[in-house]
Amino acid sequence: MEMSQLRVFRAVAETLNFTRAAERLNMTQSAVSHRIKSLERELGEPLFVRGRRGAKLTQTGKLALEYAEKILDDADALRERVSERVRFPAGRVRAAAATQAFVHIFAPLFESFMRAHPHVELTFRTTVSTEQTIDDILSGAADVGFASLPVYSSMLEVVELFEDELVVVVGAGHRLAKSATIQVAEIARERLILFERGASIRRATDSFFSRVGIRPELTLESNDTYFIKLMVEREVGISLLPAWAVREEVAAGKLAMLRIEGQRLPRSVAMVSLRQFQPSPVRAFIEYLLKHKPELQAMALGPGPR
């Protein structure tokens, strides 16, 4: 039994005329007759008595009309309710990433999204690794993830949001704090405070070390951005972080950032979600971030080292 059959049946029952019902539905009379005959065969009873002057409901037809009207009314109510939820999304969106550093760049958009969608609850949590972020998306533990490229899975929708660049970060009292650049050899002699393995920033850092052939001395590992910055500020060591993650501390004179002479450490950050039709709150969140990609890119690059 199909909804289209019930709609045709209701139209014929209301007009008691196959021709007028066909005109109302913008269908041919033969198509209307076919739908009614198909419904009658499925129910096993005639719904109308056909005559020269039109049609008349049988007893079974009258009973069927009561149910058909209720089903169609409920379907219309459902469509209206869902349509309202699409216009005014309500529910939860769970975002995840392998580093708290992303909070710095996404916080303004998260805040404006929640103001624009007051009935959507947005949560953000830090996973232990980029791989865990992807696993959470695939398992349904998170709705949207943020990770540096590349990310491969036929089940995932991966959309690049912005490109940023890692820079060397030192304390304001470090001997190189007033320099614009640092050489690779100098990094090799420094103690480093890095993100734990598995984080996208650490993957980019390790890739750089492998490319330039250095094995720097490691002092601390953490997945807490604030802790890493605090340790660098106290000159326990230096670190490599996205420029935007330390912009406030640099402006306050607590940290300094330097580019690596002759090197660039670009990184592409993507939004990851399941490749399927998403609930309206998740769709609204994804669409909002895509709409504001230029703002994200501007915040990611912005003013860099001197």
Helices and strands as residue ranges (DSSP letters): H 3-15, H 18-25, H 29-43, E 48-51, E 54-57, H 59-87, E 91-97, H 102-116, E 120-126, H 130-139, E 144-148, E 156-171, E 181-182, H 184-189, E 191-195, H 200-212, E 217-222, H 225-233, E 239-242, G 243-246, H 247-251, E 255-260, E 266-274, H 280-291, H 293-301
